[in-house]
Amino acid sequence: MKTLDDFGLTGSLVALVTPMHADGALDESAWTRLLDWHAEAGTDGVIVGGTTGESVSLRAEERDRLLEHALERIGDRVRVIAGTGAAATAAAIEQSRRAAALGAHAVLVVTPYYNRPPQRGLAAHYRAIAEACAAPLILYNVPGRTAVDLAPETTIELAGHERIVGIKEAVADMGRVRHLVEAGVGVLSGDDPTARAAIDAGAVGVISVAANIVPDRFAAMCHAALDGRRDRAEAIDAELRPLYRFLGIESNPVPAKWLLAELGRIDSGIRLPLVPLDDAHHETGRALLRSLTG
């Protein structure tokens, strides 16, 4: 059984926002700057076209362009993972094949949302994708968004497939993390507030939203936790807790994109049905940025 470690899919991985101009068009210059920033800040991997990247609002050619550019720009230094999940198995297969053909180091496949399949349907869905796509496949379980929970027993069963290398687990249950790890499953946390605790429980890293804003500090926290420097990891984690809270103030990636725009990293664009952050939260956000950068 090959796991995340075998492919270098560990440490601080960021679920990158997709920068857009105010009219919603892709901002490729800002994309280049974000990629360079993360490579220089110590980020170990980037997820292109995931949930935080507004995956459901991107066209196929946009996904391809973002992925190709990320691979060309930083693929020799940073793992580049493509978000390829879809509600329909056939669509997820097509997207995963395209990403693999472009050279993605792995694909991240969220559970099929809205359909709410039973566990045997989830297992069949992932096996079909793994059989059809040559890239290492990371399962992604986030029931708060998809309305379906990939049970640990199903994950453990799927992990026996040669191309299924681990899971991004966004259920903040350390007992579940330990159970998966003890069964030999590679786990990446998908929940920033409990990421450090997940590493303590055996996770090998985090796919983070907060790392969009403070990539160097989040990477330092992850690496300290992985190295067993617990006091250092706890100290950084405590400093970042106000950021974690703010990032949940409205639907992801609304707060993250607003913060990055305030920092001058990206323009203000976001695609409907998402809308810019409510004005009522702006002063709180500015105060947070002052505390993080002061």
Steps between C-alpha positions, in 0.01 A plus 500: 500500500650834392410802709533877498860483628608300197400786270617792715142603571566610858547814706332833430286480189285800407157488340574797274244764421453578131580869447253687283450852374196693619305374196573135590764437233807304607790716612798305373757756616372471857502120462871513415570722800308269735687195374838668547403624848407151617809337355718755678304482828553129558166363383543133414211464258225694326152386407382648172127524434381363832205622705690810615594560135128521407520172312132484411520843336802425279476387139707202385739715299553726801585204722748380241664840464539547876641151543742524208634831622543375857693197379722710275561768762560303820451131421870428546490635857145443627248217463218613268169325565190542285152514649298271273192400698151516354148391585499257205755222480546543124581870546749425779669241279529745211642775721743262670625365168556852367695597811713186483573560131618853582740363760327561834692334784168377645125556479278596792151359458221621726210268576217543245286780636119528494448139382555360851599148389522213749841374608507233229430774243785711635732201482397428141541868408858517626601164357375605157706821513811323628476239224459769232766751614874441522570768764509429875153566642427670832151445639331811640232481767319821596143409597416858602512594131405179322230358732665156489759355739763257374507253788840396639433137410438598137816712498705210638356267236579747220853559626584150384484621140846561355419854383299620803772643725314671785221731608440864574278459805304813593304336783653646817502170690840398628373152581419458131844628400673256736283212376593571138869542580510177700347323198785628283312780322690821428301792637511871420293725723239707322413713802734783599384541862578134578789450258770502766305251709453282192877493444544404865254216427707380205397711199790579267393854416220741426315631197438850627296810428689709757826436315366725223548796734810409703679225307831535683350488848262218419783297348711566810217373720454183294870424484545558873211265574634234263848529653365457853576859603170519680549826691593684181206354309257587779629857522454568127164325498379723786607812309303388195173417677342843431576442130333159508189657652487781245532260208176338614305823533345448155522218248849402384672655302322833554699611809830364364468689171404821682806476726730438205351796315560718808861382500532598135567142389192466276214705356152487650340264246282208603238314299130475567330352687778604739518871573758725669528506877227695677608852598408423861812280529752734341627674812539170680699372204724807490566473872593134448744589225660765719551242772648248256734741325582737787 
